[in-house]
């Protein structure tokens, strides 16, 4: 059995170099990077100095990170506003920065179009042009749309457009398990 060894604590200059290496692999929010550095810093005051230096040379920028992540979540994964905001907050970004990034990314986008694109890409159970009769399939699709971050009204409208009997879908169950 191999015993994991502890990573050595780093002086200020080495801590900065470690942070640069981390950022060369992937981007981090300031708070997530601060947590990583906390585990390796010999002295806590070296963390803030490294963070400040990284911000000065523009290697660390929460606004740019939030915008890039939000863009990926919308354009790459196809998520809705609520999910994108939640994912940005999970990265420990400041609330104002996360909200601003979400507003910028969703500016000029029609939620109904985003929902239709999500259904086409991620919900094969709702085949284009085919009306669905099974209420359980429709309810499952509705819950998936809610988890993807879309508002309940537009999600319900999209589901109704694909249902054989849309009048039966007035109150879709939100908390049923799949």
CNS distance restraints for C-alpha pairs under 8 A (distance, minus, plus):
assign (resid   7 and name CA) (resid  40 and name CA) 7.13 0.50 0.50
assign (resid   8 and name CA) (resid  40 and name CA) 6.84 0.50 0.50
assign (resid   9 and name CA) (resid  39 and name CA) 7.87 0.50 0.50
assign (resid   9 and name CA) (resid  40 and name CA) 4.81 0.50 0.50
assign (resid   9 and name CA) (resid  41 and name CA) 5.38 0.50 0.50
assign (resid   9 and name CA) (resid  42 and name CA) 4.90 0.50 0.50
assign (resid  10 and name CA) (resid  14 and name CA) 5.61 0.50 0.50
assign (resid  10 and name CA) (resid  15 and name CA) 5.35 0.50 0.50
assign (resid  10 and name CA) (resid  40 and name CA) 5.82 0.50 0.50
assign (resid  10 and name CA) (resid  41 and name CA) 5.13 0.50 0.50
assign (resid  10 and name CA) (resid  42 and name CA) 5.20 0.50 0.50
assign (resid  11 and name CA) (resid  15 and name CA) 5.87 0.50 0.50
assign (resid  11 and name CA) (resid  41 and name CA) 6.71 0.50 0.50
assign (resid  11 and name CA) (resid  42 and name CA) 5.76 0.50 0.50
assign (resid  11 and name CA) (resid  43 and name CA) 7.43 0.50 0.50
assign (resid  11 and name CA) (resid  46 and name CA) 7.62 0.50 0.50
assign (resid  12 and name CA) (resid  16 and name CA) 6.29 0.50 0.50
assign (resid  12 and name CA) (resid  41 and name CA) 7.57 0.50 0.50
assign (resid  12 and name CA) (resid  42 and name CA) 7.83 0.50 0.50
assign (resid  12 and name CA) (resid  43 and name CA) 7.88 0.50 0.50
assign (resid  12 and name CA) (resid  46 and name CA) 5.23 0.50 0.50
assign (resid  12 and name CA) (resid  47 and name CA) 7.75 0.50 0.50
assign (resid  12 and name CA) (resid  49 and name CA) 7.96 0.50 0.50
assign (resid  12 and name CA) (resid  50 and name CA) 7.32 0.50 0.50
assign (resid  13 and name CA) (resid  17 and name CA) 6.40 0.50 0.50
assign (resid  14 and name CA) (resid  18 and name CA) 6.04 0.50 0.50
assign (resid  15 and name CA) (resid  19 and name CA) 6.21 0.50 0.50
assign (resid  15 and name CA) (resid  37 and name CA) 7.18 0.50 0.50
assign (resid  15 and name CA) (resid  40 and name CA) 7.26 0.50 0.50
assign (resid  15 and name CA) (resid  41 and name CA) 6.40 0.50 0.50
assign (resid  15 and name CA) (resid  46 and name CA) 7.56 0.50 0.50
assign (resid  15 and name CA) (resid  47 and name CA) 7.62 0.50 0.50
assign (resid  15 and name CA) (resid  50 and name CA) 7.10 0.50 0.50
assign (resid  16 and name CA) (resid  20 and name CA) 6.25 0.50 0.50
assign (resid  16 and name CA) (resid  50 and name CA) 5.18 0.50 0.50
assign (resid  17 and name CA) (resid  21 and name CA) 6.22 0.50 0.50
assign (resid  18 and name CA) (resid  22 and name CA) 6.25 0.50 0.50
assign (resid  19 and name CA) (resid  23 and name CA) 6.19 0.50 0.50
assign (resid  19 and name CA) (resid  33 and name CA) 7.57 0.50 0.50
assign (resid  19 and name CA) (resid  37 and name CA) 7.15 0.50 0.50
assign (resid  19 and name CA) (resid  50 and name CA) 7.67 0.50 0.50
assign (resid  20 and name CA) (resid  24 and name CA) 6.10 0.50 0.50
assign (resid  20 and name CA) (resid  54 and name CA) 7.87 0.50 0.50
assign (resid  20 and name CA) (resid  59 and name CA) 7.80 0.50 0.50
assign (resid  21 and name CA) (resid  25 and name CA) 6.67 0.50 0.50
assign (resid  22 and name CA) (resid  26 and name CA) 6.60 0.50 0.50
assign (resid  22 and name CA) (resid  27 and name CA) 7.86 0.50 0.50
assign (resid  23 and name CA) (resid  27 and name CA) 5.28 0.50 0.50
assign (resid  23 and name CA) (resid  28 and name CA) 6.84 0.50 0.50
assign (resid  23 and name CA) (resid  59 and name CA) 7.39 0.50 0.50
assign (resid  23 and name CA) (resid  60 and name CA) 7.97 0.50 0.50
assign (resid  27 and name CA) (resid  60 and name CA) 7.86 0.50 0.50
assign (resid  27 and name CA) (resid  65 and name CA) 6.91 0.50 0.50
assign (resid  28 and name CA) (resid  32 and name CA) 6.03 0.50 0.50
assign (resid  28 and name CA) (resid  33 and name CA) 5.76 0.50 0.50
assign (resid  28 and name CA) (resid  60 and name CA) 7.53 0.50 0.50
assign (resid  28 and name CA) (resid  65 and name CA) 7.19 0.50 0.50
assign (resid  29 and name CA) (resid  33 and name CA) 6.17 0.50 0.50
assign (resid  29 and name CA) (resid  60 and name CA) 7.49 0.50 0.50
assign (resid  29 and name CA) (resid  61 and name CA) 7.46 0.50 0.50
assign (resid  29 and name CA) (resid  62 and name CA) 5.56 0.50 0.50
assign (resid  29 and name CA) (resid  65 and name CA) 6.67 0.50 0.50
assign (resid  29 and name CA) (resid  91 and name CA) 6.53 0.50 0.50
assign (resid  29 and name CA) (resid  92 and name CA) 6.86 0.50 0.50
assign (resid  29 and name CA) (resid  93 and name CA) 6.24 0.50 0.50
assign (resid  30 and name CA) (resid  34 and name CA) 6.00 0.50 0.50
assign (resid  30 and name CA) (resid  51 and name CA) 7.44 0.50 0.50
assign (resid  30 and name CA) (resid  60 and name CA) 6.87 0.50 0.50
assign (resid  30 and name CA) (resid  61 and name CA) 7.52 0.50 0.50
assign (resid  30 and name CA) (resid  62 and name CA) 6.43 0.50 0.50
assign (resid  30 and name CA) (resid  93 and name CA) 7.56 0.50 0.50
assign (resid  31 and name CA) (resid  35 and name CA) 6.28 0.50 0.50
assign (resid  31 and name CA) (resid  92 and name CA) 6.03 0.50 0.50
assign (resid  31 and name CA) (resid  93 and name CA) 7.16 0.50 0.50
assign (resid  32 and name CA) (resid  36 and name CA) 6.46 0.50 0.50
assign (resid  32 and name CA) (resid  91 and name CA) 6.95 0.50 0.50
assign (resid  32 and name CA) (resid  92 and name CA) 6.76 0.50 0.50
assign (resid  33 and name CA) (resid  37 and name CA) 6.16 0.50 0.50
assign (resid  34 and name CA) (resid  38 and name CA) 6.05 0.50 0.50
assign (resid  34 and name CA) (resid  47 and name CA) 6.79 0.50 0.50
assign (resid  34 and name CA) (resid  51 and name CA) 7.37 0.50 0.50
assign (resid  35 and name CA) (resid  39 and name CA) 6.82 0.50 0.50
assign (resid  36 and name CA) (resid  40 and name CA) 7.14 0.50 0.50
assign (resid  37 and name CA) (resid  41 and name CA) 5.86 0.50 0.50
assign (resid  37 and name CA) (resid  47 and name CA) 6.32 0.50 0.50
assign (resid  38 and name CA) (resid  44 and name CA) 6.93 0.50 0.50
assign (resid  38 and name CA) (resid  47 and name CA) 6.83 0.50 0.50
assign (resid  41 and name CA) (resid  46 and name CA) 6.81 0.50 0.50
assign (resid  41 and name CA) (resid  47 and name CA) 6.69 0.50 0.50
assign (resid  42 and name CA) (resid  46 and name CA) 7.75 0.50 0.50
assign (resid  43 and name CA) (resid  47 and name CA) 7.58 0.50 0.50
assign (resid  44 and name CA) (resid  48 and name CA) 7.64 0.50 0.50
assign (resid  45 and name CA) (resid  49 and name CA) 6.72 0.50 0.50
assign (resid  46 and name CA) (resid  50 and name CA) 6.15 0.50 0.50
assign (resid  47 and name CA) (resid  51 and name CA) 6.17 0.50 0.50
assign (resid  48 and name CA) (resid  52 and name CA) 5.99 0.50 0.50
assign (resid  49 and name CA) (resid  53 and name CA) 6.15 0.50 0.50
assign (resid  50 and name CA) (resid  54 and name CA) 6.12 0.50 0.50
assign (resid  51 and name CA) (resid  55 and name CA) 6.23 0.50 0.50
assign (resid  51 and name CA) (resid  60 and name CA) 7.66 0.50 0.50
assign (resid  52 and name CA) (resid  56 and name CA) 6.19 0.50 0.50
assign (resid  53 and name CA) (resid  57 and name CA) 6.39 0.50 0.50
assign (resid  54 and name CA) (resid  58 and name CA) 6.06 0.50 0.50
assign (resid  54 and name CA) (resid  59 and name CA) 5.16 0.50 0.50
assign (resid  54 and name CA) (resid  60 and name CA) 5.43 0.50 0.50
assign (resid  55 and name CA) (resid  59 and name CA) 5.93 0.50 0.50
assign (resid  55 and name CA) (resid  60 and name CA) 4.87 0.50 0.50
assign (resid  55 and name CA) (resid  61 and name CA) 6.30 0.50 0.50
assign (resid  61 and name CA) (resid  65 and name CA) 6.17 0.50 0.50
assign (resid  62 and name CA) (resid  66 and name CA) 5.95 0.50 0.50
assign (resid  62 and name CA) (resid  93 and name CA) 6.88 0.50 0.50
assign (resid  62 and name CA) (resid  97 and name CA) 7.36 0.50 0.50
assign (resid  63 and name CA) (resid  67 and name CA) 6.16 0.50 0.50
assign (resid  63 and name CA) (resid  97 and name CA) 5.91 0.50 0.50
assign (resid  63 and name CA) (resid  98 and name CA) 7.83 0.50 0.50
assign (resid  63 and name CA) (resid 101 and name CA) 7.30 0.50 0.50
assign (resid  64 and name CA) (resid  68 and name CA) 6.14 0.50 0.50
assign (resid  65 and name CA) (resid  69 and name CA) 6.10 0.50 0.50
assign (resid  66 and name CA) (resid  70 and name CA) 5.93 0.50 0.50
assign (resid  66 and name CA) (resid  88 and name CA) 6.58 0.50 0.50
assign (resid  66 and name CA) (resid  93 and name CA) 7.40 0.50 0.50
assign (resid  66 and name CA) (resid  97 and name CA) 7.02 0.50 0.50
assign (resid  66 and name CA) (resid  98 and name CA) 6.05 0.50 0.50
assign (resid  66 and name CA) (resid 101 and name CA) 5.97 0.50 0.50
assign (resid  67 and name CA) (resid  71 and name CA) 6.00 0.50 0.50
assign (resid  67 and name CA) (resid 101 and name CA) 5.02 0.50 0.50
assign (resid  67 and name CA) (resid 102 and name CA) 7.59 0.50 0.50
assign (resid  67 and name CA) (resid 105 and name CA) 7.45 0.50 0.50
assign (resid  68 and name CA) (resid  72 and name CA) 6.22 0.50 0.50
assign (resid  69 and name CA) (resid  73 and name CA) 6.16 0.50 0.50
assign (resid  69 and name CA) (resid  88 and name CA) 7.35 0.50 0.50
assign (resid  70 and name CA) (resid  74 and name CA) 6.22 0.50 0.50
assign (resid  70 and name CA) (resid  84 and name CA) 6.08 0.50 0.50
assign (resid  70 and name CA) (resid  85 and name CA) 7.89 0.50 0.50
assign (resid  70 and name CA) (resid  88 and name CA) 7.20 0.50 0.50
assign (resid  70 and name CA) (resid 101 and name CA) 6.61 0.50 0.50
assign (resid  70 and name CA) (resid 102 and name CA) 6.37 0.50 0.50
assign (resid  70 and name CA) (resid 105 and name CA) 6.80 0.50 0.50
assign (resid  71 and name CA) (resid  75 and name CA) 5.75 0.50 0.50
assign (resid  71 and name CA) (resid  76 and name CA) 7.45 0.50 0.50
assign (resid  71 and name CA) (resid 105 and name CA) 6.27 0.50 0.50
assign (resid  72 and name CA) (resid  76 and name CA) 4.77 0.50 0.50
assign (resid  72 and name CA) (resid  77 and name CA) 6.56 0.50 0.50
assign (resid  73 and name CA) (resid  77 and name CA) 4.92 0.50 0.50
assign (resid  73 and name CA) (resid  78 and name CA) 6.12 0.50 0.50
assign (resid  73 and name CA) (resid  79 and name CA) 5.74 0.50 0.50
assign (resid  73 and name CA) (resid  84 and name CA) 6.13 0.50 0.50
assign (resid  74 and name CA) (resid  78 and name CA) 4.50 0.50 0.50
assign (resid  74 and name CA) (resid  79 and name CA) 5.05 0.50 0.50
assign (resid  74 and name CA) (resid  80 and name CA) 6.76 0.50 0.50
assign (resid  74 and name CA) (resid  84 and name CA) 7.26 0.50 0.50
assign (resid  74 and name CA) (resid 105 and name CA) 7.73 0.50 0.50
assign (resid  75 and name CA) (resid  79 and name CA) 7.96 0.50 0.50
assign (resid  78 and name CA) (resid 114 and name CA) 6.98 0.50 0.50
assign (resid  78 and name CA) (resid 117 and name CA) 7.40 0.50 0.50
assign (resid  78 and name CA) (resid 118 and name CA) 5.69 0.50 0.50
assign (resid  79 and name CA) (resid  83 and name CA) 6.22 0.50 0.50
assign (resid  79 and name CA) (resid  84 and name CA) 6.40 0.50 0.50
assign (resid  79 and name CA) (resid 114 and name CA) 8.00 0.50 0.50
assign (resid  79 and name CA) (resid 118 and name CA) 7.47 0.50 0.50
assign (resid  79 and name CA) (resid 148 and name CA) 5.17 0.50 0.50
assign (resid  79 and name CA) (resid 149 and name CA) 5.96 0.50 0.50
assign (resid  79 and name CA) (resid 150 and name CA) 7.45 0.50 0.50
assign (resid  80 and name CA) (resid  84 and name CA) 6.22 0.50 0.50
assign (resid  80 and name CA) (resid 111 and name CA) 7.68 0.50 0.50
assign (resid  80 and name CA) (resid 114 and name CA) 7.44 0.50 0.50
assign (resid  80 and name CA) (resid 115 and name CA) 7.87 0.50 0.50
assign (resid  80 and name CA) (resid 148 and name CA) 5.87 0.50 0.50
assign (resid  80 and name CA) (resid 149 and name CA) 4.19 0.50 0.50
assign (resid  80 and name CA) (resid 150 and name CA) 4.68 0.50 0.50
assign (resid  80 and name CA) (resid 151 and name CA) 7.92 0.50 0.50
assign (resid  81 and name CA) (resid  85 and name CA) 6.17 0.50 0.50
assign (resid  81 and name CA) (resid 102 and name CA) 6.86 0.50 0.50
assign (resid  81 and name CA) (resid 106 and name CA) 7.33 0.50 0.50
assign (resid  81 and name CA) (resid 149 and name CA) 5.64 0.50 0.50
assign (resid  81 and name CA) (resid 150 and name CA) 6.44 0.50 0.50
assign (resid  82 and name CA) (resid  86 and name CA) 6.14 0.50 0.50
assign (resid  82 and name CA) (resid 148 and name CA) 7.88 0.50 0.50
assign (resid  82 and name CA) (resid 149 and name CA) 4.39 0.50 0.50
assign (resid  82 and name CA) (resid 150 and name CA) 6.53 0.50 0.50
assign (resid  82 and name CA) (resid 151 and name CA) 7.79 0.50 0.50
assign (resid  83 and name CA) (resid  87 and name CA) 6.08 0.50 0.50
assign (resid  83 and name CA) (resid 147 and name CA) 7.13 0.50 0.50
assign (resid  83 and name CA) (resid 148 and name CA) 5.78 0.50 0.50
assign (resid  83 and name CA) (resid 149 and name CA) 4.05 0.50 0.50
assign (resid  83 and name CA) (resid 150 and name CA) 7.59 0.50 0.50
assign (resid  84 and name CA) (resid  88 and name CA) 6.20 0.50 0.50
assign (resid  84 and name CA) (resid 102 and name CA) 7.09 0.50 0.50
assign (resid  84 and name CA) (resid 149 and name CA) 7.06 0.50 0.50
assign (resid  85 and name CA) (resid  89 and name CA) 6.20 0.50 0.50
assign (resid  85 and name CA) (resid  98 and name CA) 6.45 0.50 0.50
assign (resid  85 and name CA) (resid  99 and name CA) 6.77 0.50 0.50
assign (resid  85 and name CA) (resid 102 and name CA) 6.44 0.50 0.50
assign (resid  86 and name CA) (resid  90 and name CA) 6.19 0.50 0.50
assign (resid  87 and name CA) (resid  91 and name CA) 6.64 0.50 0.50
assign (resid  88 and name CA) (resid  92 and name CA) 7.06 0.50 0.50
assign (resid  88 and name CA) (resid  93 and name CA) 6.29 0.50 0.50
assign (resid  88 and name CA) (resid  98 and name CA) 5.87 0.50 0.50
assign (resid  89 and name CA) (resid  93 and name CA) 5.52 0.50 0.50
assign (resid  89 and name CA) (resid  94 and name CA) 7.40 0.50 0.50
assign (resid  89 and name CA) (resid  95 and name CA) 6.92 0.50 0.50
assign (resid  89 and name CA) (resid  98 and name CA) 6.73 0.50 0.50
assign (resid  93 and name CA) (resid  97 and name CA) 6.79 0.50 0.50
assign (resid  93 and name CA) (resid  98 and name CA) 6.22 0.50 0.50
assign (resid  94 and name CA) (resid  98 and name CA) 6.27 0.50 0.50
assign (resid  95 and name CA) (resid  99 and name CA) 6.04 0.50 0.50
assign (resid  96 and name CA) (resid 100 and name CA) 6.04 0.50 0.50
assign (resid  97 and name CA) (resid 101 and name CA) 6.19 0.50 0.50
assign (resid  98 and name CA) (resid 102 and name CA) 6.28 0.50 0.50
assign (resid  99 and name CA) (resid 103 and name CA) 6.13 0.50 0.50
assign (resid 100 and name CA) (resid 104 and name CA) 6.19 0.50 0.50
assign (resid 101 and name CA) (resid 105 and name CA) 6.14 0.50 0.50
assign (resid 102 and name CA) (resid 106 and name CA) 6.06 0.50 0.50
assign (resid 103 and name CA) (resid 107 and name CA) 5.90 0.50 0.50
assign (resid 109 and name CA) (resid 113 and name CA) 7.79 0.50 0.50
assign (resid 109 and name CA) (resid 114 and name CA) 7.60 0.50 0.50
assign (resid 110 and name CA) (resid 114 and name CA) 6.44 0.50 0.50
assign (resid 111 and name CA) (resid 115 and name CA) 6.09 0.50 0.50
assign (resid 111 and name CA) (resid 150 and name CA) 7.62 0.50 0.50
assign (resid 111 and name CA) (resid 154 and name CA) 7.19 0.50 0.50
assign (resid 112 and name CA) (resid 116 and name CA) 6.19 0.50 0.50
assign (resid 112 and name CA) (resid 154 and name CA) 6.14 0.50 0.50
assign (resid 112 and name CA) (resid 155 and name CA) 7.79 0.50 0.50
assign (resid 112 and name CA) (resid 158 and name CA) 7.29 0.50 0.50
assign (resid 113 and name CA) (resid 117 and name CA) 6.18 0.50 0.50
assign (resid 114 and name CA) (resid 118 and name CA) 6.13 0.50 0.50
assign (resid 115 and name CA) (resid 119 and name CA) 6.12 0.50 0.50
assign (resid 115 and name CA) (resid 145 and name CA) 7.56 0.50 0.50
assign (resid 115 and name CA) (resid 150 and name CA) 7.28 0.50 0.50
assign (resid 115 and name CA) (resid 154 and name CA) 7.84 0.50 0.50
assign (resid 115 and name CA) (resid 155 and name CA) 6.89 0.50 0.50
assign (resid 115 and name CA) (resid 158 and name CA) 7.23 0.50 0.50
assign (resid 116 and name CA) (resid 120 and name CA) 6.16 0.50 0.50
assign (resid 116 and name CA) (resid 158 and name CA) 7.13 0.50 0.50
assign (resid 117 and name CA) (resid 121 and name CA) 6.20 0.50 0.50
assign (resid 118 and name CA) (resid 122 and name CA) 5.62 0.50 0.50
assign (resid 118 and name CA) (resid 123 and name CA) 7.27 0.50 0.50
assign (resid 119 and name CA) (resid 123 and name CA) 4.79 0.50 0.50
assign (resid 119 and name CA) (resid 124 and name CA) 7.36 0.50 0.50
assign (resid 119 and name CA) (resid 126 and name CA) 7.05 0.50 0.50
assign (resid 120 and name CA) (resid 124 and name CA) 6.90 0.50 0.50
assign (resid 120 and name CA) (resid 126 and name CA) 7.73 0.50 0.50
assign (resid 120 and name CA) (resid 127 and name CA) 7.56 0.50 0.50
assign (resid 120 and name CA) (resid 128 and name CA) 7.25 0.50 0.50
assign (resid 123 and name CA) (resid 127 and name CA) 7.92 0.50 0.50
assign (resid 123 and name CA) (resid 141 and name CA) 6.99 0.50 0.50
assign (resid 125 and name CA) (resid 137 and name CA) 7.22 0.50 0.50
assign (resid 125 and name CA) (resid 141 and name CA) 7.87 0.50 0.50
assign (resid 126 and name CA) (resid 130 and name CA) 7.22 0.50 0.50
assign (resid 126 and name CA) (resid 131 and name CA) 7.86 0.50 0.50
assign (resid 126 and name CA) (resid 132 and name CA) 7.02 0.50 0.50
assign (resid 126 and name CA) (resid 141 and name CA) 7.94 0.50 0.50
assign (resid 126 and name CA) (resid 162 and name CA) 7.13 0.50 0.50
assign (resid 127 and name CA) (resid 131 and name CA) 7.99 0.50 0.50
assign (resid 129 and name CA) (resid 162 and name CA) 7.79 0.50 0.50
assign (resid 130 and name CA) (resid 162 and name CA) 7.01 0.50 0.50
assign (resid 131 and name CA) (resid 162 and name CA) 4.97 0.50 0.50
assign (resid 131 and name CA) (resid 163 and name CA) 5.11 0.50 0.50
assign (resid 131 and name CA) (resid 164 and name CA) 5.17 0.50 0.50
assign (resid 132 and name CA) (resid 137 and name CA) 7.81 0.50 0.50
assign (resid 132 and name CA) (resid 138 and name CA) 7.30 0.50 0.50
assign (resid 132 and name CA) (resid 162 and name CA) 6.04 0.50 0.50
assign (resid 132 and name CA) (resid 163 and name CA) 4.80 0.50 0.50
assign (resid 132 and name CA) (resid 164 and name CA) 5.52 0.50 0.50
assign (resid 133 and name CA) (resid 163 and name CA) 6.06 0.50 0.50
assign (resid 133 and name CA) (resid 164 and name CA) 5.18 0.50 0.50
assign (resid 133 and name CA) (resid 165 and name CA) 7.06 0.50 0.50
assign (resid 134 and name CA) (resid 138 and name CA) 6.58 0.50 0.50
assign (resid 135 and name CA) (resid 139 and name CA) 6.05 0.50 0.50
assign (resid 136 and name CA) (resid 140 and name CA) 6.06 0.50 0.50
assign (resid 137 and name CA) (resid 141 and name CA) 6.18 0.50 0.50
assign (resid 138 and name CA) (resid 142 and name CA) 6.12 0.50 0.50
assign (resid 138 and name CA) (resid 159 and name CA) 6.57 0.50 0.50
assign (resid 138 and name CA) (resid 163 and name CA) 7.44 0.50 0.50
assign (resid 139 and name CA) (resid 143 and name CA) 6.25 0.50 0.50
assign (resid 139 and name CA) (resid 172 and name CA) 6.25 0.50 0.50
assign (resid 139 and name CA) (resid 173 and name CA) 6.69 0.50 0.50
assign (resid 140 and name CA) (resid 144 and name CA) 6.27 0.50 0.50
assign (resid 140 and name CA) (resid 178 and name CA) 6.27 0.50 0.50
assign (resid 141 and name CA) (resid 145 and name CA) 6.27 0.50 0.50
assign (resid 141 and name CA) (resid 159 and name CA) 7.56 0.50 0.50
assign (resid 142 and name CA) (resid 146 and name CA) 6.38 0.50 0.50
assign (resid 142 and name CA) (resid 155 and name CA) 6.44 0.50 0.50
assign (resid 142 and name CA) (resid 156 and name CA) 6.68 0.50 0.50
assign (resid 142 and name CA) (resid 159 and name CA) 6.61 0.50 0.50
assign (resid 142 and name CA) (resid 172 and name CA) 7.48 0.50 0.50
assign (resid 142 and name CA) (resid 174 and name CA) 7.96 0.50 0.50
assign (resid 143 and name CA) (resid 147 and name CA) 6.24 0.50 0.50
assign (resid 143 and name CA) (resid 173 and name CA) 7.99 0.50 0.50
assign (resid 143 and name CA) (resid 174 and name CA) 6.09 0.50 0.50
assign (resid 143 and name CA) (resid 175 and name CA) 7.95 0.50 0.50
assign (resid 144 and name CA) (resid 148 and name CA) 6.08 0.50 0.50
assign (resid 145 and name CA) (resid 149 and name CA) 6.62 0.50 0.50
assign (resid 145 and name CA) (resid 150 and name CA) 5.84 0.50 0.50
assign (resid 145 and name CA) (resid 155 and name CA) 6.26 0.50 0.50
assign (resid 146 and name CA) (resid 150 and name CA) 5.22 0.50 0.50
assign (resid 146 and name CA) (resid 151 and name CA) 6.59 0.50 0.50
assign (resid 146 and name CA) (resid 152 and name CA) 6.45 0.50 0.50
assign (resid 146 and name CA) (resid 155 and name CA) 7.21 0.50 0.50
assign (resid 150 and name CA) (resid 154 and name CA) 7.38 0.50 0.50
assign (resid 150 and name CA) (resid 155 and name CA) 6.37 0.50 0.50
assign (resid 151 and name CA) (resid 155 and name CA) 6.16 0.50 0.50
assign (resid 152 and name CA) (resid 156 and name CA) 5.92 0.50 0.50
assign (resid 153 and name CA) (resid 157 and name CA) 6.29 0.50 0.50
assign (resid 154 and name CA) (resid 158 and name CA) 6.22 0.50 0.50
assign (resid 155 and name CA) (resid 159 and name CA) 6.30 0.50 0.50
assign (resid 156 and name CA) (resid 160 and name CA) 6.08 0.50 0.50
assign (resid 156 and name CA) (resid 169 and name CA) 7.96 0.50 0.50
assign (resid 156 and name CA) (resid 172 and name CA) 7.62 0.50 0.50
assign (resid 157 and name CA) (resid 161 and name CA) 6.31 0.50 0.50
assign (resid 158 and name CA) (resid 162 and name CA) 6.81 0.50 0.50
assign (resid 159 and name CA) (resid 163 and name CA) 6.41 0.50 0.50
assign (resid 160 and name CA) (resid 165 and name CA) 7.85 0.50 0.50
assign (resid 160 and name CA) (resid 166 and name CA) 4.76 0.50 0.50
assign (resid 160 and name CA) (resid 167 and name CA) 7.92 0.50 0.50
assign (resid 160 and name CA) (resid 169 and name CA) 6.87 0.50 0.50
assign (resid 161 and name CA) (resid 166 and name CA) 7.11 0.50 0.50
assign (resid 162 and name CA) (resid 166 and name CA) 7.90 0.50 0.50
assign (resid 165 and name CA) (resid 169 and name CA) 7.69 0.50 0.50
assign (resid 166 and name CA) (resid 170 and name CA) 7.82 0.50 0.50
